[in-house]
Amino acid sequence: MILKKLLALSITICSWLHFYSQNTYAFFGSFNRDKDTEGLYVYELDTISGKLSKITSYAGILNPSFLTVSSDGKYVFACTESKTKNGGSVSSFAFNPKNKSLTFINKQKSGGENPVYITAHKNGKWLVNGNYSEGSVSVYPISENGKIEPYVQNFQFTEGSVDPGRQERAHIHSTVFSPDFNYLFLPDLGADKIRAYEFNSNQNEPLKTAEVPFTKTTLGSGPRHLTFHPNGKFAYCIEEMGGAVSVYSYDNGKLNALQRINTHSEKYKEDFESSDVHISPDGKFLYASNRGVENNIALFSIQNDGTLKTVGYQSIKGKHPRVFGLDPSGKFLIATNAQSGTVVVFKRNPETGLLKKVGKKIKIKSVSCVQIRKY
């Protein structure tokens, strides 16, 4: 009798564990080159094993190069590269985790041909997009039903920097809110600057140049993506051309340089193509991806003063890790390898920060990005 009760209890516990392991989703974009083929994909992440299982996809969107998910998880926003003048767009989709569906809502012009980054305000009322080729940023109101309204601001930047081949003009590569959402930062690969704006969500035109309008980076470094430490006191910018992460202290819209550290080992002298940067939810480790000749993730431990110490490098098991993400628990890192068309899941050791590949690679042709959300 006791054995039967224990068995029943064990089954119940396993059932609950299974239930709670199936509420995390990974959203993938791709350079599908053809809107008649699948462009967006949604997978379920098993947070016990790390296995990814496809639940739905969407055809009818061209080159969704970057995605973001609304703070309430109801909407997925995509920016789509066009390679044609003024042909870029931003699109909205409704995601329903109960019936596992992805439904197109609407789209708007991006204000450029190649939007590369999109982010949503935590209040759900605003969307911000960065256009790479033109070096501009666009701001959109979002309706209550997830519909994107036409942009109300579009700021154009022009100046370049020292590399005539890559920095002939401004190239906005990401649009990142401060932890309190009162500021917006724009790493400009073309101008070697991190631009800063105040963001007042109660205004019809929320962007206003910040008191310190930009922070200069090392000439020729090409700042690309920016992330903030969970404690809100530090910021980290990965530099695509320089193959480094610059560390800043942060306070009320102002960045102050603390450190610049290579994302590559000494045996590599060029072709860094560093791309993405994220911090573990516990704030102990920073991860940075290198494309080019390395195709790896550089791992750093974060010191109490915000500076970084190199721990090591993890092969990404593919080519061109453009974007990667950490699940909200910090247990897994998911990498998207655009050139090899593979998605690889790594389990993260919370004590050492080290990564270990788990499960089978997922095949998604020209996969461009990932966003991970728990429901």
N, C-alpha and C positions, 0 to 999 in steps of 0.2 A: 504493500500500500504506500509506504514511504517512498519507495523507488519510483512508483508511478507518479506521485506528486512532484518529486524532484525532476522527473523527465518532463512533465507538463510545464513546470516552471522554467526549465531550460529552454523548451521550445518557445515559450512566451517571450523570454528574454531575447532569444535569437531573432524572433519575429520583429520585436521592437528595434533591435540593433539594425536589422535589415531596413526597416522603415526609415530610421533616421539616417542611414547611410545613403539614401537615394533622393536627397533633397538638394543636391548641389549640381548646378548645370554649367557647362562650358559652351560659350558662344564663339563660333569661328567665322572669320571672313576669309575671302580668297581673291586672288587676281584671276578670276575665271575667264576674262577676255571676251566673254560671250554671254549676254544676259539671258539667253535661252537655256543655259546650263545652270546647275546649282551654284549659288554664290555664297549664301549664308547657311550655316549648319549649327544645330544644337545637339549636344551630347550630354548624357547624364554621367556624372562622376561618382563612382562608388568610393566613398571616403574611408573604406576599410582596406580595399585591395588596390585602389588607384585605377581600376578598369574604366574605360570610356565606352559608353553604349549610345549609338546614334538614336535620336528620337524623332527628329524632323529636320527639314531643310527648306530652302526657298530659292526658286529660280525666278528670273525677271529683274535682277539687279546686276549692274555691271561694275566689276572691280571694287567690291566693298573692302577697302584697304585697312580701315580701322573702325572699331565699334566701341560703344559705351552703353551701359545699362543704367536706367533711371534709378534713383535711390530707393524707390519702393519696389523695384524689380518688374514693374508692369510693362515697361517699354524698352525696346532695343533701338538705338540710333546708329546709323551707318553713314560714313562718308565714302563717296564713290569717285575714284579717279577716272578721268576721261581721256587725257592726253590731247584734248581739243580745246581751243580757246573758249573760256566761259562755259565749258560743258560739264564741269563738276557739279555734284549735287549732294545733299544730305537727305537721308530717308528715315522714316519712323515706322516701327513695327510693334504690334502688341504681342506680348508673350504670355500665354496662359499655362502655368505649370500643372494645372489639374488635368486638362485634356492634351497637354504637351503640344500646343499649336503656336505657330508664328504667323501673324497676319499683317500684311502691308497696310499702312494707314495713309501716308502721303509723302511727298518729297518737295524740296525747294532747291533753288540754285545755291551753290556754295559761294559764289562770288569769285570763282577762279576755275582753273581746269583740273588741278590736282590737289584736292583736299586730302590731308594725311593724318589728321588727328581731330577727335571730337570729344567733348566732355559736357556733362550736364550738371547744373547747379543742384545742390541737395534739396532745395525747395520744390524742384520739379517744374519750375516756371521758365527756365532759361537753358539754352543750348549754345555752345561756343565751338566754332570750327576754325581750324588753321589751314590756309592754302599755301602749299609749298612753293610752287613755281612762281606765283605772283608775289609771294611774301606778304600775305594779308590775313586778317582775322575778321570773322563774321559772327554776329550775335543775333540769335533768334528767340522770340517768345515761343513758349510751348503751351498749347491749350490744355484744358483739363482732361480731354480725351486722348492726349498724346500727339495731337496734330501739331506739326511744325508750321509756324507762321513765317512769312517772308522776313528776311533779316532787317533789323532796324539800325544796325551799325555795320560798317565795313571799313576797317582801317587798312590803308595801303602803305607799305614801307618800301624803300627803294635802295638805300645804300648797301654796298657789298663790303668785302674785306680784301685780304691779301692774296688769296688764291684765285686767279682769273678763270680757271677752269671750273671751280665749284662755287665761288663766291662773287660772281659777277653782279649779283644783286641780293636783296633780302630773300631769305627762305625760312618762313615760319614752320617749325617742325613739330611743335606741340603746344597745347593750350591747357594750362594746369592751374587749378584753383589752389589758393592757400588753404591751410587746414580749417580756418574759420570762414572761408568762402567770401571774404571781404576784398581779396585781391586776386588778380589773374596774372600769371606769368607766361611769357611767350619766348621760349628758346629760339633764337634766330640763327640758324646755321650759316646763312649767307653773310651776316653782319658781325658775327662773333659777339653777340649781345644776348642777355636775358632781359627782355622787355617787361615792364611792370605797369599794371593798370589797377586803379581802384575799381571795385565792382559793387554798385549799389542796386540791389535787386528790386528796390521800390521805385526806381526811375524808369521812364519809358526808354531811355537810352542809358543803360547801366554802366558802360565803360567810360572812365575818365583817367587821363594820364596820372600816374602816381607821383608822389613828392620826389622820389628817386625814380626817374623814368626808365632807367636800364642799368644793368650791371655788366661791365665789360668782361669778356672771357679772354683766355690766351689767344693771340692772333693765329688764325689758321686752325683753330681747334674744332670749330663747327659744332656748337652746342645743339643737342638733339632732343632728349627727353629729360624731364625733371621729376623728382619725387621728394616728398617730405617725410621726415621721421615721425613715427606715431606720437612722440611727445611734443611735436610742433615747434621744436627749437632749432632744428637743423634741416637743410635742404641739400640735395645731391643731384648734380647735372652730369649726364653722360655726354661726352664729346665725340661725335662720330669720326671726324677727321684726325683728331689728336690721339685717339685711343686712350682716353683717361676719364676719370670721374673727378669733378671739382666739388669740394665740400664747402658749405656755407653755414654760418650761424644765421638764424632767421628771427626777425622781430618786427611785427607790424608793417609789413610791406617792404622791408629792407633786408638785403642779402649782404653778408660780409664774409669774404674769402677766408677759409681756414687751412685748406689743404688741396693739393692736386696730386692724384695718384694714378699710375698706369693701370689699365684694365688688362694689359697683355704682359706676358713674360718677356724677359730680356732677349730671348732668341728671335723675337719678332721686331722688325724695325720699320715696317710699313704695311699698307693695306689692312689697317685695323678694322675699319667699318664697324665700330662699336655702335650699338643700336638701342638697347632698352635697359631700364634699371628699375629694380623694385626692392623693398625692404620687407623682411619677415614681420608678421604681425606682432611678435614679441619685441621688435625693435633691436634685436641682437646682431642680425646679419644683413648685409646688402649683397645683391646679386646683379651682375651686369653682363649683357650678352655681347659677344664679338662675332661678326660675320667674317668676310674676307678669307684669309688663309687659315684662321684659327678655328672657327665654328665651335665655340665653347662658351661656357658661363664662367666668369670670374667671380670668386667668392671672397668676401671681406667680412671680418668681424668689426662691429661698431664699438668704439671706445666710449667711455663716459663723457668725454669732451666732444663727441660727435665725429672725431677723425676715424679713418679706416686703417685696418691692418690686413694685408693680404693673407688669406688662408690657403687658396689653391685654385685649380681650374678643373672644370668638368666638361668632357666632350659632350656635345649635344646630340651625338648619334645621327647627324644629318648635316645638311648644308643650308646656310643663310638663316640663322635664328633671328628673324626680324623683330618679333614680339614674343614675350613670355609672360606668364602670370602665376601668382601664388593663390591657392584657394584660401578662403577666409580663415580656416583653422591653422593655416601655415604648415599643414602636413605634406602637401604636394606642390610641386612646381610643374607647370605644363608649358612646353616650348613648341613654337610653330616654326618649322623649317621650310621657308618659301621655295628654295631651289630644289630640294629633294622631295617636296610635297608630302612631308610627314609631320605628325604630331607625336611628341614623346612625353611621357609622364615620368617624373622622378619623385621618389619619396625623400623627404627631407629629415635629417637627423636634427632634432631640436637642440641638442647639446653642442654638437660640433658644427652644425650648419651644412654638413656634407650631403651630397645628393647621390641617390642610387636609382638607376632606371628600374621601373616596374612595368609589368604587362607588355602587351604587344604594341608596336607602332600603329598609329591610325593613318591611313592614306587619305589626304585631301589635297588635290592638285593645286599647286601654287598658293598654299595656305598663307594668309597674310597676318593674322592677329588672333588673339584670344582674350575673352573677358570671362571671369568666373564669378558666379553669384550663388549664394545659399538662399533657399526658400523654405 
